């Protein structure tokens, strides 16, 4: 069987407003934490995997939903993506203590993410 979905991210202009919406409508638990350089990030717990996140996109970047696919090796997977006509949109980036992610587009321009967990 292939790689499974690992994480879903939802872009929101107002993180607290979005948090309230999703908590009330779907009964999700969302814990806001600071990531990287102090950007707020809402960790979504739906009760079953995969988990998710709420984030505020940088100015000029549209909101949207990004689905992350769990892979063993991001660099190898990006190589396959490029070799079959897809494009790397953001190379491998580290999430300290947790793992790595990258963003790519498929043949139709759909944007998805890759996730590689840090070894236990």
C-alpha positions in Angstrom: 0.0 0.0 0.0 1.1 3.5 -0.6 1.9 6.5 1.6 -0.9 7.8 3.8 -2.0 11.3 4.7 -0.1 12.6 7.6 -1.4 16.1 8.3 -3.9 18.7 7.1 -3.2 22.5 7.4 -5.9 25.2 7.1 -4.9 28.8 6.3 -6.8 31.5 8.2 -6.4 35.3 8.3 -7.6 35.4 11.9 -6.3 32.4 13.8 -8.4 32.9 16.9 -11.6 33.4 14.9 -10.9 30.3 12.9 -10.0 28.4 16.1 -13.4 29.3 17.6 -15.2 28.3 14.4 -13.7 24.8 14.1 -13.9 24.1 17.9 -17.6 25.0 18.0 -18.6 23.4 14.7 -16.6 20.1 14.8 -15.7 19.9 18.6 -12.0 19.8 17.7 -9.4 20.7 20.4 -7.0 23.3 19.1 -3.9 24.3 21.1 -2.2 27.5 19.9 1.6 27.4 20.2 4.5 29.5 18.8 6.5 28.0 15.9 9.8 28.9 14.2 10.2 32.7 14.7 7.3 33.1 17.0 4.4 32.6 14.5 1.3 31.3 16.2 0.2 27.9 15.0 -3.0 26.0 16.1 -2.4 22.3 16.6 -5.7 20.5 15.7 -6.7 17.3 17.6 -9.8 15.8 15.9 -9.6 12.7 18.1 -8.3 10.4 15.4 -5.3 10.7 12.9 -4.3 12.5 10.9 -4.0 15.7 13.0 -3.9 19.1 11.6 -3.0 22.7 12.0 -4.3 26.3 11.6 -1.8 28.9 10.4 -1.8 32.5 9.2 -0.3 32.7 5.7 2.2 35.5 5.1 0.8 38.7 3.4 0.1 38.1 -0.3 -0.2 34.4 0.1 -3.7 33.1 -0.3 -5.5 31.0 2.4 -6.2 27.4 1.5 -5.8 23.8 2.6 -2.6 21.8 2.3 -2.7 18.0 2.7 0.7 16.4 3.8 1.7 12.9 2.7 3.8 10.8 5.0 7.1 9.7 3.3 10.3 7.9 4.4 12.6 10.3 2.5 11.6 13.8 1.3 14.6 14.3 -1.0 14.0 11.0 -2.7 10.3 11.7 -3.1 11.0 15.2 -4.5 13.3 13.6 -7.0 10.5 11.3 -8.2 8.1 14.2 -8.3 10.4 16.3 -10.5 11.2 13.2 -12.7 7.5 12.7 -13.4 6.7 16.3 -14.2 5.8 17.8 -10.9 7.6 20.7 -9.3 9.2 21.5 -5.9 7.5 24.6 -4.6 9.4 24.7 -1.2 12.4 22.4 -0.5 12.8 20.4 2.6 12.4 22.5 5.8 13.0 21.4 9.4 10.4 21.5 12.2 12.8 21.3 15.1 12.5 18.2 17.2 9.6 16.8 15.1 10.6 16.2 11.4 10.7 17.9 8.0 8.3 19.1 5.3 8.4 20.2 1.7 5.7 21.6 -0.7 5.2 20.4 -4.3 2.8 20.8 -7.1 1.5 18.0 -9.3 0.9 17.9 -13.1 -2.3 19.9 -12.7 -0.9 22.5 -10.4 -2.4 21.1 -7.2 -0.2 22.0 -4.2 0.4 19.3 -1.6 3.0 18.8 1.1 5.3 16.0 2.1 6.1 15.0 5.7 9.0 13.1 7.0 9.0 12.3 10.8 12.2 12.5 12.8 13.3 9.0 13.8 12.2 7.9 17.2 
